[in-house]
């Protein structure tokens, strides 16, 4: 009996290994689901997009100026205070 159990389990494993993976609908199904999901998307209005773009550009400009000022200040500090100590 033990021998039969071993052969059965090895046959089951062999069947599972050979069984191909089935595609459920494939590419056509994927595009149908994509189209369905895209219909659910709530797109922003033109006014909202322009407003958000302005906010992003404003914050980027502010941060650029701020970081530039910090960089300039630290550079001057390094040149005038720290490097003069060594000379």
MMTF fields as JSON, N, C-alpha, C and O atoms, coordinates in Angstrom:
{
  "mmtfVersion": "1.0.0",
  "mmtfProducer": "UNKNOWN",
  "numBonds": 347,
  "numAtoms": 348,
  "numGroups": 87,
  "numChains": 1,
  "numModels": 1,
  "chainsPerModel": [1],
  "groupsPerChain": [87],
  "chainIdList": ["A"],
  "bondAtomList": [4, 2, 8, 6, 12, 10, 16, 14, 20, 18, 24, 22, 28, 26, 32, 30, 36, 34, 40, 38, 44, 42, 48, 46, 52, 50, 56, 54, 60, 58, 64, 62, 68, 66, 72, 70, 76, 74, 80, 78, 84, 82, 88, 86, 92, 90, 96, 94, 100, 98, 104, 102, 108, 106, 112, 110, 116, 114, 120, 118, 124, 122, 128, 126, 132, 130, 136, 134, 140, 138, 144, 142, 148, 146, 152, 150, 156, 154, 160, 158, 164, 162, 168, 166, 172, 170, 176, 174, 180, 178, 184, 182, 188, 186, 192, 190, 196, 194, 200, 198, 204, 202, 208, 206, 212, 210, 216, 214, 220, 218, 224, 222, 228, 226, 232, 230, 236, 234, 240, 238, 244, 242, 248, 246, 252, 250, 256, 254, 260, 258, 264, 262, 268, 266, 272, 270, 276, 274, 280, 278, 284, 282, 288, 286, 292, 290, 296, 294, 300, 298, 304, 302, 308, 306, 312, 310, 316, 314, 320, 318, 324, 322, 328, 326, 332, 330, 336, 334, 340, 338, 344, 342],
  "bondOrderList": [1, 1, 1, 1, 1, 1, 1, 1, 1, 1, 1, 1, 1, 1, 1, 1, 1, 1, 1, 1, 1, 1, 1, 1, 1, 1, 1, 1, 1, 1, 1, 1, 1, 1, 1, 1, 1, 1, 1, 1, 1, 1, 1, 1, 1, 1, 1, 1, 1, 1, 1, 1, 1, 1, 1, 1, 1, 1, 1, 1, 1, 1, 1, 1, 1, 1, 1, 1, 1, 1, 1, 1, 1, 1, 1, 1, 1, 1, 1, 1, 1, 1, 1, 1, 1, 1],
  "groupList": [{"groupName": "UNK", "atomNameList": ["N", "CA", "C", "O"], "elementList": ["N", "C", "C", "O"], "formalChargeList": [0, 0, 0, 0], "bondAtomList": [1, 0, 2, 1, 3, 2], "bondOrderList": [1, 1, 2], "singleLetterCode": "X", "chemCompType": "L-PEPTIDE LINKING"}],
  "groupTypeList": [0, 0, 0, 0, 0, 0, 0, 0, 0, 0, 0, 0, 0, 0, 0, 0, 0, 0, 0, 0, 0, 0, 0, 0, 0, 0, 0, 0, 0, 0, 0, 0, 0, 0, 0, 0, 0, 0, 0, 0, 0, 0, 0, 0, 0, 0, 0, 0, 0, 0, 0, 0, 0, 0, 0, 0, 0, 0, 0, 0, 0, 0, 0, 0, 0, 0, 0, 0, 0, 0, 0, 0, 0, 0, 0, 0, 0, 0, 0, 0, 0, 0, 0, 0, 0, 0, 0],
  "groupIdList": [1, 2, 3, 4, 5, 6, 7, 8, 9, 10, 11, 12, 13, 14, 15, 16, 17, 18, 19, 20, 21, 22, 23, 24, 25, 26, 27, 28, 29, 30, 31, 32, 33, 34, 35, 36, 37, 38, 39, 40, 41, 42, 43, 44, 45, 46, 47, 48, 49, 50, 51, 52, 53, 54, 55, 56, 57, 58, 59, 60, 61, 62, 63, 64, 65, 66, 67, 68, 69, 70, 71, 72, 73, 74, 75, 76, 77, 78, 79, 80, 81, 82, 83, 84, 85, 86, 87],
  "secStructList": [7, 2, 2, 2, 2, 2, 2, 2, 2, 2, 2, 2, 2, 2, 2, 2, 2, 2, 1, 7, 7, 7, 7, 1, 1, 2, 2, 2, 2, 2, 2, 2, 2, 2, 2, 2, 2, 2, 2, 2, 7, 7, 7, 7, 7, 2, 2, 2, 2, 2, 2, 2, 2, 2, 2, 2, 2, 2, 2, 2, 2, 2, 2, 2, 2, 2, 2, 2, 2, 2, 2, 2, 2, 2, 2, 2, 2, 0, 0, 0, 0, 0, 2, 2, 2, 2, 7],
  "xCoordList": [0.812, 0.0, 0.848, 0.516, 1.912, 2.768, 3.352, 3.531, 3.65, 4.223, 3.216, 3.595, 1.951, 0.913, 0.738, 0.511, 0.843, 0.724, 1.831, 1.598, 3.029, 4.159, 3.956, 4.189, 3.527, 3.341, 2.182, 2.246, 1.132, 0.003, 0.426, 0.1, 1.147, 1.529, 2.503, 2.449, 3.398, 4.322, 3.589, 3.952, 2.56, 1.752, 0.979, 0.886, 0.427, -0.295, 0.619, 0.231, 1.83, 2.791, 3.142, 3.267, 3.301, 3.639, 2.51, 2.766, 1.264, 0.118, 0.054, -0.214, 0.296, 0.252, 1.365, 1.164, 2.506, 3.632, 3.405, 3.858, 2.713, 2.506, 1.319, 1.279, 0.364, -0.848, -0.489, 0.117, -0.852, -0.53, -1.389, -2.497, -0.863, -1.606, -2.584, -2.199, -3.841, -4.866, -5.042, -5.095, -5.131, -5.42, -6.926, -7.654, -7.385, -8.822, -9.217, -9.361, -9.389, -9.819, -8.684, -8.906, -7.498, -6.333, -6.354, -6.864, -5.793, -5.606, -6.935, -7.108, -7.859, -9.171, -9.88, -10.454, -9.829, -10.47, -9.794, -10.457, -8.452, -7.709, -8.141, -8.343, -8.289, -8.72, -10.151, -10.464, -11.018, -12.401, -12.431, -13.158, -11.637, -11.583, -10.953, -11.368, -9.948, -9.317, -10.328, -10.404, -11.093, -12.114, -13.15, -13.579, -13.546, -14.519, -13.97, -14.69, -12.706, -12.105, -11.923, -12.086, -11.585, -11.39, -12.702, -12.688, -13.823, -15.125, -15.426, -16.194, -14.822, -15.06, -14.219, -14.49, -13.207, -12.305, -13.043, -13.759, -12.859, -13.44, -12.337, -11.395, -12.463, -11.447, -11.665, -12.807, -10.583, -10.737, -11.122, -10.865, -11.741, -12.118, -10.878, -9.834, -11.004, -9.881, -9.441, -8.247, -10.417, -10.117, -9.306, -8.354, -9.687, -8.991, -7.554, -6.63, -7.37, -6.029, -5.137, -3.985, -5.675, -4.904, -4.558, -3.435, -5.512, -5.284, -4.187, -3.27, -4.279, -3.283, -1.908, -0.893, -1.865, -0.59, 0.048, 1.258, -0.761, -0.247, 0.316, 1.353, -0.373, 0.101, 1.44, 2.365, 1.545, 2.792, 3.937, 5.026, 3.699, 4.748, 5.15, 6.331, 4.178, 4.477, 5.325, 6.293, 4.964, 5.733, 7.139, 8.112, 7.244, 8.571, 9.443, 10.628, 8.863, 9.617, 10.073, 11.229, 9.169, 9.507, 10.622, 11.585, 10.492, 11.514, 12.852, 13.901, 12.832, 14.067, 14.777, 15.99, 14.014, 14.605, 15.108, 16.202, 14.308, 14.684, 15.963, 16.895, 16.007, 17.196, 18.413, 19.539, 18.189, 19.288, 19.857, 21.073, 18.976, 19.426, 20.186, 21.213, 19.682, 20.375, 21.749, 22.736, 21.815, 23.085, 24.066, 25.235, 23.588, 24.438, 24.935, 26.11, 24.044, 24.427, 25.468, 26.435, 25.273, 26.238, 27.574, 28.632, 27.526, 28.766, 29.556, 30.766, 28.867, 29.541, 30.084, 31.194, 29.324, 29.773, 31.035, 31.988, 31.038, 32.194, 33.417, 34.525, 33.208, 34.322, 34.869, 36.084, 33.987, 34.418, 34.808, 35.676, 34.211, 34.484, 35.376, 36.439, 34.968, 35.663, 37.0, 38.003, 37.023, 38.267, 39.291, 40.487, 38.858, 39.793, 40.493, 41.567, 39.877, 40.487, 41.797, 42.77, 41.82, 43.012, 44.119, 45.266, 43.835, 44.903, 45.503, 46.414],
  "yCoordList": [-1.204, 0.0, 1.258, 2.24, 1.225, 2.402, 2.706, 3.868, 1.645, 1.84, 2.528, 3.387, 2.159, 2.78, 4.256, 5.074, 4.598, 6.001, 6.845, 7.98, 6.286, 7.017, 7.224, 8.321, 6.197, 6.328, 7.248, 7.99, 7.222, 8.131, 9.586, 10.437, 9.858, 11.25, 11.742, 12.907, 10.864, 11.298, 11.498, 12.388, 10.69, 10.884, 12.197, 12.92, 12.51, 13.769, 14.964, 15.951, 14.863, 15.956, 16.109, 17.229, 15.002, 15.059, 15.69, 16.467, 15.367, 15.961, 17.458, 18.217, 17.89, 19.311, 20.066, 21.204, 19.464, 20.125, 20.283, 21.265, 19.337, 19.366, 20.245, 20.775, 20.409, 21.169, 22.611, 23.297, 23.083, 24.464, 25.469, 25.159, 26.663, 27.73, 28.309, 28.721, 28.332, 28.835, 30.338, 30.834, 31.047, 32.473, 32.628, 31.998, 33.441, 33.658, 34.935, 35.986, 34.852, 36.008, 36.688, 37.278, 36.622, 37.171, 38.673, 39.414, 39.1, 40.522, 41.234, 42.373, 40.579, 41.177, 41.521, 42.6, 40.594, 40.829, 41.989, 42.813, 42.038, 43.097, 44.457, 45.384, 44.599, 45.867, 46.213, 47.383, 45.219, 45.475, 45.998, 46.941, 45.377, 45.827, 47.206, 48.021, 47.467, 48.783, 49.855, 50.907, 49.588, 50.536, 50.771, 51.902, 49.701, 49.812, 50.676, 51.513, 50.478, 51.255, 52.721, 53.614, 52.961, 54.345, 55.132, 56.352, 54.446, 55.118, 55.561, 56.498, 54.886, 55.212, 56.388, 56.943, 56.767, 57.844, 59.176, 59.485, 59.957, 61.297, 62.263, 62.512, 62.804, 63.692, 65.102, 65.552, 65.818, 67.187, 68.139, 67.88, 69.239, 70.244, 71.015, 70.962, 71.724, 72.507, 73.566, 73.815, 74.185, 75.222, 74.636, 75.255, 73.455, 72.813, 72.442, 72.601, 71.951, 71.586, 72.824, 72.786, 73.925, 75.167, 75.679, 76.123, 75.62, 76.064, 75.224, 75.774, 73.906, 73.031, 73.208, 73.145, 73.429, 73.66, 74.948, 74.996, 75.994, 77.257, 77.096, 77.669, 76.313, 76.073, 75.342, 75.712, 74.309, 73.541, 74.422, 74.389, 75.208, 76.09, 77.141, 77.466, 77.671, 78.652, 78.066, 78.685, 76.867, 76.223, 75.881, 76.046, 75.405, 75.09, 76.341, 76.297, 77.452, 78.707, 79.167, 79.545, 79.133, 79.532, 78.653, 79.161, 77.35, 76.449, 76.63, 76.523, 76.902, 77.151, 78.379, 78.362, 79.457, 80.696, 80.483, 80.926, 79.804, 79.555, 78.721, 79.079, 77.614, 76.757, 77.448, 77.236, 78.279, 79.053, 80.026, 80.189, 80.677, 81.619, 80.885, 81.368, 79.731, 78.945, 78.52, 78.599, 78.075, 77.656, 78.833, 78.694, 79.977, 81.163, 81.57, 81.895, 81.552, 81.913, 80.964, 81.402, 79.676, 78.707, 78.805, 78.611, 79.103, 79.28, 80.474, 80.386, 81.584, 82.786, 82.514, 82.936, 81.823, 81.467, 80.614, 80.839, 79.657, 78.787, 79.572, 79.378, 80.458, 81.234, 82.241, 82.367, 82.954, 84.076, 83.672, 84.311, 82.659, 82.339, 81.107, 81.171, 80.036, 78.77, 78.708, 78.286, 79.129, 79.039, 80.091, 79.891, 81.204, 82.233, 81.799, 82.299, 80.873, 80.397, 79.68, 79.809, 78.93, 78.174, 79.022, 78.575, 80.245, 81.016, 82.061, 82.779],
  "zCoordList": [0.0, 0.0, 0.0, -0.663, 0.724, 0.778, -0.595, -0.959, -1.361, -2.684, -3.611, -4.407, -3.513, -4.337, -3.998, -4.889, -2.725, -2.317, -2.939, -3.356, -2.997, -3.559, -5.044, -5.549, -5.751, -7.202, -7.524, -8.504, -6.733, -6.967, -6.799, -7.627, -5.732, -5.494, -6.557, -6.949, -7.031, -8.075, -9.392, -10.161, -9.673, -10.878, -10.799, -11.791, -9.631, -9.448, -9.669, -10.295, -9.151, -9.331, -10.799, -11.293, -11.5, -12.916, -13.717, -14.636, -13.382, -14.078, -13.852, -14.784, -12.625, -12.303, -13.019, -13.445, -13.154, -13.799, -15.299, -15.886, -15.927, -17.365, -17.742, -18.853, -16.853, -17.156, -17.489, -16.666, -18.681, -19.06, -18.307, -17.87, -18.165, -17.506, -18.52, -19.614, -18.139, -19.058, -18.87, -17.745, -19.977, -19.93, -19.861, -20.627, -18.972, -18.825, -19.552, -18.927, -20.846, -21.613, -22.346, -23.403, -21.825, -22.488, -22.665, -21.825, -23.768, -24.061, -24.279, -23.846, -24.937, -25.197, -23.878, -23.732, -22.933, -21.635, -20.902, -20.273, -20.996, -20.327, -20.858, -20.073, -22.185, -22.759, -22.38, -22.16, -22.302, -21.875, -20.441, -20.131, -19.574, -18.175, -18.068, -17.245, -18.901, -18.918, -19.312, -18.678, -20.348, -20.804, -19.708, -19.479, -19.037, -17.949, -16.809, -16.264, -16.452, -15.376, -15.762, -14.93, -17.025, -17.478, -17.443, -17.277, -17.598, -17.508, -16.079, -15.863, -15.11, -13.701, -13.208, -12.143, -13.974, -13.572, -13.597, -14.549, -12.541, -12.48, -12.903, -12.151, -14.115, -14.656, -14.129, -14.042, -13.772, -13.269, -14.409, -15.584, -14.012, -15.004, -15.452, -14.803, -16.558, -17.088, -16.077, -15.904, -15.412, -14.425, -13.263, -12.788, -12.82, -11.707, -12.102, -11.305, -13.329, -13.799, -13.861, -13.431, -14.399, -14.491, -13.098, -12.86, -12.186, -10.81, -10.143, -9.533, -10.258, -9.628, -10.264, -9.57, -11.572, -12.252, -11.747, -11.524, -11.565, -11.03, -9.633, -9.3, -8.815, -7.454, -7.48, -6.757, -8.308, -8.396, -8.877, -8.305, -9.92, -10.433, -9.4, -9.273, -8.665, -7.616, -6.504, -6.063, -6.047, -4.973, -5.464, -4.729, -6.709, -7.259, -7.344, -7.013, -7.784, -7.879, -6.499, -6.314, -5.544, -4.176, -3.611, -3.037, -3.772, -3.226, -3.936, -3.303, -5.242, -5.977, -5.461, -5.248, -5.256, -4.726, -3.3, -2.949, -2.485, -1.093, -1.013, -0.293, -1.748, -1.699, -2.311, -1.86, -3.344, -3.914, -2.894, -2.797, -2.129, -1.093, 0.02, 0.496, 0.425, 1.456, 0.947, 1.679, -0.287, -0.884, -0.951, -0.591, -1.408, -1.487, -0.102, 0.069, 0.88, 2.245, 2.819, 3.442, 2.613, 3.136, 2.396, 2.995, 1.101, 0.342, 0.864, 1.07, 1.076, 1.606, 3.006, 3.33, 3.827, 5.173, 5.098, 5.844, 4.216, 4.062, 3.576, 4.076, 2.601, 2.057, 3.063, 3.217, 3.743, 4.589, 5.998, 6.593, 6.539, 7.935, 8.06, 8.677, 7.504, 7.735, 6.998, 7.574, 5.717, 4.961, 5.386, 5.175, 5.976, 6.452, 7.742, 8.076, 8.454, 9.698, 9.388, 10.13, 8.298, 7.935, 7.353, 7.336, 6.868, 6.241, 7.135, 6.721]
}
